[in-house]
């Protein structure tokens, strides 16, 4: 049976939320059909990642390193604030 691209997309979203078995049951499709769609989606995502140039990979890594540093700073601020408020409650 052929399914529309929209149906497959929504089915994949549902399977991400509920799991393959429950989503397949809810949609009335075979478990293995949905499992194959998920496998194909993962293979396509891996292919796209492998097609990135070295420069794109370096740029992406730099972006992620900057984001990581920013998140660490935010985390430190939150830890300091938590300590401040915890100390204030003890008084």
C-alpha positions in Angstrom: 0.0 0.0 0.0 1.3 3.5 -0.8 1.1 6.2 1.8 1.4 10.0 1.2 4.4 11.8 2.4 2.3 13.8 4.8 0.9 10.6 6.4 4.4 9.2 6.8 5.7 12.4 8.4 2.8 12.5 10.9 3.2 8.8 11.5 6.9 9.3 12.3 6.1 12.1 14.7 3.5 10.0 16.4 5.9 7.1 16.7 8.5 9.5 18.3 6.0 10.4 20.9 4.3 7.0 21.6 6.7 4.5 20.3 6.5 2.4 17.1 4.1 -0.3 18.4 1.4 2.1 19.9 1.6 4.4 16.9 1.3 1.6 14.4 -1.7 0.3 16.3 -3.3 3.7 16.5 -2.8 4.3 12.8 -3.9 0.8 11.7 -0.6 0.1 9.9 1.9 -2.7 10.3 4.5 -2.4 12.9 7.3 -3.3 10.5 6.1 -0.7 8.0 6.5 2.1 10.5 9.8 0.6 11.8 11.2 0.7 8.2 10.1 4.3 7.8 12.0 5.2 11.0 15.1 3.2 9.8 15.0 5.0 6.5 14.7 8.4 8.2 17.7 7.7 10.3 19.7 6.5 7.3 18.9 9.7 5.4 19.9 11.9 8.4 23.2 10.1 8.7 23.8 10.5 4.9 23.2 14.3 5.2 25.6 14.5 8.1 28.3 12.6 6.2 27.9 14.9 3.2 29.0 18.0 5.2 32.3 19.4 4.2 35.2 19.6 6.6 34.7 23.3 6.7 31.0 22.9 7.6 31.9 20.5 10.3 34.5 22.8 11.8 32.0 25.7 11.6 29.3 23.7 13.3 31.7 22.5 16.0 32.7 26.1 16.7 29.0 27.1 16.9 28.3 24.3 19.3 31.4 25.1 21.4 30.2 28.7 21.7 26.7 27.6 22.6 28.1 25.2 25.2 30.2 27.9 26.8 27.2 30.2 27.0 25.1 27.5 28.6 27.9 26.8 31.1 27.9 30.5 32.0 24.1 30.6 32.4 24.3 27.4 34.5 27.0 29.1 36.8 24.7 32.1 37.2 21.8 29.9 38.2 24.0 28.0 40.7 25.1 31.2 42.3 21.5 32.5 42.5 20.4 29.2 44.0 23.2 29.5 46.6 22.2 33.1 47.4 18.6 32.3 47.9 19.3 29.1 49.9 21.6 31.1 52.2 18.9 33.7 52.6 16.3 31.1 53.6 18.6 29.8 56.4 18.6 33.1 58.3 
